[in-house]
Amino acid sequence: MDLLATVGGGLSLSALLSGCGSSEDSGAAAGSEEGGSELDEPVKIGYIPITDSVPLILAHAKGYFEEEGLKTEKPTLIRGWSPLVEAFIANKLNMAHFLIPIPLWMRYNNDVKVKVMSWAHTNGSAIIVGGHTEAKDFKDLGGSQIAVPYWYSMHNIVLQMGLVEAGLKPVIKDQGAELASDEVNLMVMPPPEMPASLAAKKIDAYIVAEPFNAMGELKAGGRVMRFTGDIWKNHPCCVVCLHEEQTVRKPIWTQKVMNAVVRANVYASKNKEEVAELLSKDGMGYLPMPAAVIKRAMTHYGTEEYMASGACRNTADWKNGRIDFQPWPYPSATKFMVDWMNKTVVGGDNSFLDGLDREMVASDLVDYDFVKKSCEMYPEWKDDPSVNPTDPYKREEVLSI
């Protein structure tokens, strides 16, 4: 079952859920089969081959889960958000990273008991325009075909912020349909397909997580129009998710999992080049791209070329990176996301957002307890440039479109 097609058609996950039982039912069955320590269940990670996944796959690569006394299976690489969501709901995975609006949609539109446990990273995405275009800013994108990784994504939200600010109208039409000069046609495309589609001029631009922006620059003749972390300061993108019933049934297991993830966040923040090499296909192969691409995706930022082109405009003041790693899930960003989801054009029925209370979502969707204990165990998380060390658990959201 293709979940993207389901979303596009305005349907729910009811067919999938009826086929595999609810998350709670499946979890209870798993618990009854264990009959032993709650640490017996292996950590089963699913991930997309993007740098957003670094804390999860790095924790596995460095043996952090095992050092917490946990068993692990080899992380499962999945090439699209739809099958990753499906695998998580079917309990084939007990841990995954999702674009931050996805668990919100899963929980409140489809009653999937997913819990956001931490942020995987901040920043780490960009808008790439094709070499066949002359676009330098949002106002230049009228009449364009632009790919997003998922309707419910930070990417779709930030892209539409910029388009609307420039007086353009986001629409969803067949690619062959005529567009007005002020319309921009949006479509969902799996991230691995984006660079090749741009090179073939099937699309004019895309917005996605790294390393597919670096790949677009190096392999598809694309250029960065704007980094998303230069638009929304230190924005969340992917979040670390678990099944809620698992956090209730296995609190010791959950805490140990989060300890490993936060430890990996800290290591990635302080050792970006080393981590890029380690996880690339030239290293341990978790990410199927050369080390040069991953290194660019994680470190190449704030350069003269980006400053001159306008891709970076706030680097001097914001002092962020192309991608940064810190785990704390700021409630202000969750509330901000809820507000903007109501203003964003998506395929399918989004009526579940009507009346959705931002305060309720921030307290109900996210679990702060486990990650805070892990942050206290690894206080170096506050050293990341995206964190205010004098008041690390609070912030205000800053936009500069």
TORLUMLO-205039 format. One record per residue (C-alpha): residue number from 1; residue in one letter; chain; z negated, y, x negated. Coordinates in steps of 0.1 Angstrom, whole numbers, always signed. Each point is the difference from the previous one (the first is absolute). Layout:
N
seq;type;mol;up;north;east
NUM;a;A;Z;Y;X
...
***
This chain:
401
seq;type;mol;up;north;east
1;m;A;+0;+0;+0
2;d;A;+10;+34;-15
3;l;A;-28;+24;+6
4;l;A;+22;+30;-9
5;a;A;+24;-10;+28
6;t;A;-29;-5;+23
7;v;A;-13;+35;-7
8;g;A;+34;+15;+3
9;g;A;+3;-16;+35
10;g;A;-33;+14;+11
11;l;A;-17;-34;+3
12;s;A;-34;-10;-12
13;l;A;-13;-29;-22
14;s;A;-11;-20;+31
15;a;A;+25;-28;-7
16;l;A;-11;-4;-36
17;l;A;-37;+3;+9
18;s;A;+3;-26;+28
19;g;A;+17;-23;-24
20;c;A;-27;+1;-26
21;g;A;-31;+9;+19
22;s;A;-21;+32;-5
23;s;A;-12;+9;-34
24;e;A;-36;-7;+11
25;d;A;+9;-34;+14
26;s;A;+18;-10;-32
27;g;A;-28;+13;-21
28;a;A;-26;-19;+19
29;a;A;+20;-32;-3
30;a;A;+3;+6;-38
31;g;A;-37;+5;-1
32;s;A;-8;-32;+18
33;e;A;+22;-19;-24
34;e;A;-16;+14;-31
35;g;A;-35;-15;+5
36;g;A;-10;+13;-35
37;s;A;-6;+31;-19
38;e;A;+18;+31;+12
39;l;A;+14;+3;-35
40;d;A;+20;-32;+4
41;e;A;+29;+18;+17
42;p;A;+26;+12;-25
43;v;A;+13;+35;-1
44;k;A;+35;-1;+14
45;i;A;+18;+33;-7
46;g;A;+34;+11;+14
47;y;A;+18;+29;-15
48;i;A;+32;+20;-1
49;p;A;+14;+5;-36
50;i;A;-10;+36;-2
51;t;A;-25;+18;-22
52;d;A;-22;+5;+31
53;s;A;-10;-37;-4
54;v;A;-14;+5;-35
55;p;A;-37;-2;+7
56;l;A;+4;-34;+18
57;i;A;+24;-16;-25
58;l;A;-18;+15;-30
59;a;A;-33;-14;+12
60;h;A;+17;-34;+1
61;a;A;+18;+4;-34
62;k;A;-32;+11;-18
63;g;A;-21;-28;+16
64;y;A;-24;+24;+18
65;f;A;-2;-21;+31
66;e;A;-10;-31;-21
67;e;A;-26;+21;-18
68;e;A;-15;+8;+34
69;g;A;-3;-38;+6
70;l;A;+30;-1;+24
71;k;A;+29;-25;+2
72;t;A;+35;+14;+2
73;e;A;+35;-10;+7
74;k;A;+30;+15;-16
75;p;A;+9;+32;+19
76;t;A;+30;-3;+23
77;l;A;+28;+25;-6
78;i;A;+16;+10;+33
79;r;A;+30;+23;+1
80;g;A;-5;+19;+32
81;w;A;-28;+14;+21
82;s;A;+10;-20;+31
83;p;A;-5;-34;-15
84;l;A;-32;+12;-18
85;v;A;-15;+11;+33
86;e;A;+10;-33;+16
87;a;A;-15;-21;-28
88;f;A;-33;+19;+2
89;i;A;-2;-3;+38
90;a;A;+7;-38;-2
91;n;A;-29;-3;-25
92;k;A;+23;-12;-28
93;l;A;-16;+28;-20
94;n;A;-35;+13;+0
95;m;A;+7;+32;-20
96;a;A;+29;+24;-1
97;h;A;+10;+36;-6
98;f;A;+16;+19;+29
99;l;A;+14;+35;+4
100;i;A;-29;+18;+15
101;p;A;+15;+5;+35
102;i;A;+8;-37;+3
103;p;A;-36;-13;+6
104;l;A;-5;+29;+24
105;w;A;+30;-12;+20
106;m;A;-11;-37;-3
107;r;A;-35;+7;+12
108;y;A;+6;+25;+28
109;n;A;+34;-11;+13
110;n;A;-3;-37;-5
111;d;A;-37;-8;-1
112;v;A;+2;-16;-35
113;k;A;-35;+1;-15
114;v;A;+10;+14;-33
115;k;A;-24;+21;-21
116;v;A;+9;+26;-27
117;m;A;-24;-7;-29
118;s;A;+12;+25;-26
119;w;A;+29;+20;-12
120;a;A;+23;-17;-25
121;h;A;+11;+32;-17
122;t;A;+10;+36;+6
123;n;A;+35;+17;-3
124;g;A;+26;-24;-14
125;s;A;+30;+8;+22
126;a;A;+30;+24;+0
127;i;A;+31;+10;+19
128;i;A;+31;-11;-19
129;v;A;+34;+15;+7
130;g;A;+34;-15;-10
131;g;A;+21;+13;-28
132;h;A;+27;+6;+26
133;t;A;-21;+26;+18
134;e;A;-10;+35;-11
135;a;A;-33;+1;+18
136;k;A;-27;+18;-19
137;d;A;-25;+7;+29
138;f;A;-7;-11;+35
139;k;A;+23;+27;+15
140;d;A;+30;-17;-18
141;l;A;-5;-34;+18
142;g;A;+17;+9;+33
143;g;A;+25;-26;+11
144;s;A;-15;-26;-24
145;q;A;-8;-37;+3
146;i;A;-34;-7;-13
147;a;A;-19;-33;-4
148;v;A;-37;-4;+5
149;p;A;-20;-32;-8
150;y;A;-16;-3;+35
151;w;A;-4;+22;+31
152;y;A;-37;-1;-4
153;s;A;-2;+13;-36
154;m;A;-13;+30;-19
155;h;A;+36;+3;-12
156;n;A;+14;+6;+35
157;i;A;-27;+25;+8
158;v;A;+4;+20;-32
159;l;A;+38;+0;+2
160;q;A;-2;+13;+36
161;m;A;-25;+27;-10
162;g;A;+25;+13;-24
163;l;A;+30;-3;+23
164;v;A;-16;+18;+29
165;e;A;-14;+27;-23
166;a;A;+37;+6;-11
167;g;A;+12;+3;+36
168;l;A;+16;-35;+1
169;k;A;-3;-26;+27
170;p;A;-8;-36;-9
171;v;A;+19;-25;+22
172;i;A;+5;-37;+3
173;k;A;+37;-9;+7
174;d;A;+25;-27;-10
175;q;A;+13;+9;-35
176;g;A;+35;+5;+14
177;a;A;-12;+25;+26
178;e;A;+10;+36;-4
179;l;A;-28;+23;-13
180;a;A;-4;+37;+6
181;s;A;-3;+21;-31
182;d;A;-38;+4;+6
183;e;A;-6;-37;+7
184;v;A;-12;-26;-25
185;n;A;+4;-36;+9
186;l;A;-28;-23;-10
187;m;A;+0;-38;-4
188;v;A;-24;-27;-12
189;m;A;+10;-18;-32
190;p;A;-19;-25;-22
191;p;A;-9;+18;-32
192;p;A;+18;-24;-24
193;e;A;+33;+8;+19
194;m;A;-2;+38;-4
195;p;A;+13;+6;-35
196;a;A;+31;-22;+5
197;s;A;+7;+17;+34
198;l;A;-3;+34;-16
199;a;A;+24;-10;-28
200;a;A;+25;-13;+25
201;k;A;-3;+33;+20
202;k;A;-11;-19;+31
203;i;A;-29;+25;+2
204;d;A;-4;+35;-14
205;a;A;-36;-2;-8
206;y;A;-32;-21;+3
207;i;A;-37;+5;-2
208;v;A;-20;-29;-13
209;a;A;-28;-12;-24
210;e;A;+5;-6;-37
211;p;A;+16;-15;-19
212;f;A;+30;+3;+23
213;n;A;+2;+37;-7
214;a;A;+1;-6;-38
215;m;A;+25;-28;+7
216;g;A;+21;+25;+21
217;e;A;+0;+24;-29
218;l;A;+8;-25;-27
219;k;A;+23;-24;+18
220;a;A;+14;+17;+31
221;g;A;+10;+35;-12
222;g;A;-27;+15;+22
223;r;A;-23;+29;-7
224;v;A;-34;+10;+12
225;m;A;+2;+28;+25
226;r;A;-38;+2;+4
227;f;A;-30;-21;-8
228;t;A;-22;-7;+31
229;g;A;-31;+6;-20
230;d;A;+13;+35;-6
231;i;A;+2;+6;+37
232;w;A;-33;-16;+12
233;k;A;-25;+2;-27
234;n;A;-13;-34;-11
235;h;A;+12;-16;+32
236;p;A;-8;-36;+9
237;c;A;+29;-24;+4
238;c;A;-10;-36;-1
239;v;A;-35;-13;+9
240;v;A;-17;-33;-7
241;c;A;-5;-20;+32
242;l;A;-21;-30;+10
243;h;A;-5;-18;+33
244;e;A;-30;+16;+18
245;e;A;-15;-34;+9
246;q;A;+0;-10;-36
247;t;A;-20;+30;-10
248;v;A;-26;-9;+26
249;r;A;+0;-37;-6
250;k;A;+1;+2;-38
251;p;A;-17;+32;-12
252;i;A;-7;-14;-35
253;w;A;+36;-11;-5
254;t;A;+12;+34;+13
255;q;A;-23;+19;-24
256;k;A;+12;-20;-29
257;v;A;+37;+5;+9
258;m;A;-6;+38;+2
259;n;A;-18;+0;-33
260;a;A;+30;-15;-16
261;v;A;+24;+24;+17
262;v;A;-20;+31;-9
263;r;A;-3;-12;-36
264;a;A;+38;-4;-1
265;n;A;+4;+35;+14
266;v;A;-21;+14;-28
267;y;A;+19;-20;-27
268;a;A;+34;+11;+14
269;s;A;-10;+36;+1
270;k;A;-9;+0;-37
271;n;A;+27;-23;-13
272;k;A;+32;+7;+18
273;e;A;+25;-8;-27
274;e;A;-18;-32;-9
275;v;A;-2;-11;+36
276;a;A;+37;+8;+6
277;e;A;+9;-23;-29
278;l;A;-24;-27;+11
279;l;A;+13;-2;+36
280;s;A;+37;+4;-8
281;k;A;+25;-28;-4
282;d;A;-4;+6;-37
283;g;A;-37;-9;+3
284;m;A;-15;-23;+26
285;g;A;+27;+6;+26
286;y;A;-19;+11;+30
287;l;A;+25;+28;+5
288;p;A;+37;-11;-5
289;m;A;+11;+31;-19
290;p;A;+2;+8;-37
291;a;A;-29;+16;-17
292;a;A;+20;+32;-6
293;v;A;+4;+5;+38
294;i;A;-36;-7;+8
295;k;A;-12;+23;-28
296;r;A;+22;+28;+13
297;a;A;-13;-6;+35
298;m;A;-36;+3;-11
299;t;A;+1;+27;-27
300;h;A;+31;+21;+0
301;y;A;-11;+32;+18
302;g;A;-4;+37;-4
303;t;A;+28;+1;-25
304;e;A;+23;+30;-6
305;e;A;+28;-15;+19
306;y;A;-21;-6;+31
307;m;A;-15;+35;-2
308;a;A;+34;+16;-4
309;s;A;+15;-20;+29
310;g;A;-29;+6;+24
311;a;A;-10;-36;+2
312;c;A;-34;+11;-14
313;r;A;-13;+34;+12
314;n;A;-38;-4;+0
315;t;A;-7;-22;-30
316;a;A;-17;+28;-20
317;d;A;-25;+7;+28
318;w;A;-4;-35;+15
319;k;A;-1;-19;-33
320;n;A;+10;-32;+17
321;g;A;+23;-28;-13
322;r;A;+32;-17;+12
323;i;A;-25;-26;+12
324;d;A;-37;+0;-2
325;f;A;-26;-27;+7
326;q;A;-32;+6;+19
327;p;A;-15;-22;+28
328;w;A;-21;+23;+22
329;p;A;+15;+2;+36
330;y;A;-5;+37;+8
331;p;A;-6;+4;+38
332;s;A;+17;+34;-1
333;a;A;+33;-17;-9
334;t;A;-3;-26;+27
335;k;A;-6;+28;+26
336;f;A;+29;+20;-14
337;m;A;+23;-31;+2
338;v;A;-9;-5;+37
339;d;A;+8;+36;+8
340;w;A;+34;-2;-17
341;m;A;+9;-34;+14
342;n;A;+1;+17;+34
343;k;A;+26;+24;-12
344;t;A;+23;-25;-18
345;v;A;+31;-16;+15
346;v;A;+0;-38;-2
347;g;A;+20;-28;+15
348;g;A;-16;-18;+29
349;d;A;-29;+8;+23
350;n;A;-28;+20;-17
351;s;A;-19;+8;+32
352;f;A;-31;-17;-15
353;l;A;-4;+33;-19
354;d;A;-6;+20;+32
355;g;A;-36;+10;+1
356;l;A;-9;-19;-32
357;d;A;-30;+17;-13
358;r;A;+1;+9;-37
359;e;A;-38;-2;-5
360;m;A;-1;-34;+17
361;v;A;+29;-13;-22
362;a;A;-17;+12;-32
363;s;A;-32;-18;+8
364;d;A;+14;-31;+17
365;l;A;+31;-9;-21
366;v;A;-16;+5;-34
367;d;A;-30;-19;-16
368;y;A;-18;+23;-24
369;d;A;-30;-22;-9
370;f;A;+15;-26;-23
371;v;A;+22;+24;-20
372;k;A;-28;+25;-5
373;k;A;-22;-27;-15
374;s;A;+29;-9;-23
375;c;A;+5;+37;-9
376;e;A;-37;+2;-9
377;m;A;+5;-31;-22
378;y;A;+30;+16;-18
379;p;A;-8;+38;+0
380;e;A;+30;+6;-23
381;w;A;+21;+1;+31
382;k;A;-10;+37;+2
383;d;A;+19;+6;-33
384;d;A;+34;-3;+17
385;p;A;+17;+34;+2
386;s;A;+3;-3;+38
387;v;A;-38;+0;+4
388;n;A;-23;+30;+0
389;p;A;-29;-13;-21
390;t;A;-25;+26;+13
391;d;A;+5;-13;+36
392;p;A;+19;-32;-3
393;y;A;-4;-13;+36
394;k;A;+14;+31;+18
395;r;A;+31;+20;-2
396;e;A;+24;+22;+21
397;e;A;+36;-8;+5
398;v;A;+25;+24;-17
399;l;A;+37;+4;+9
400;s;A;+27;+19;-19
401;i;A;+33;-7;+16
***
